[in-house]
Amino acid sequence: MCFTDVSGTRIVPMRVYIPVIAKPAHIQALRGALMATEYLRDDHYHIIGTIVTESSGKQIARDARYNRVGEYDPKADLTRDSHYRIIGTGNQLSALIWRTVR
């Protein structure tokens, strides 16, 4: 498909390619979800971890190096570790994050 302008010159539309920047899988999975982030800090105000609350209410805990340490499902009222093993009932994510502090 091509066009001609007033002077008779042929104009061929160009395709513009927008580069797609690869994002980590955990960011792609959370795209479009409403999230709230809480930062856990030590006595010296250093961030030791984060707890992200998804729109479904599920919470995911990550340590300071952004490694996943566990998750809490409020519907089942269970806390699971990074290997999806049940740790206990209730929200125990802050305890999982404090376990990673050295």
Protein Blocks (a to p, Z undefined) as FASTA:
>chain_A
ZZddfkopacdddddddddddddfklmmmgoiacdddddddfkopafbdcdddfkopacd
ddfkopafbdcdfklopacdfkopafbgcjfklmmmmmmpZZ
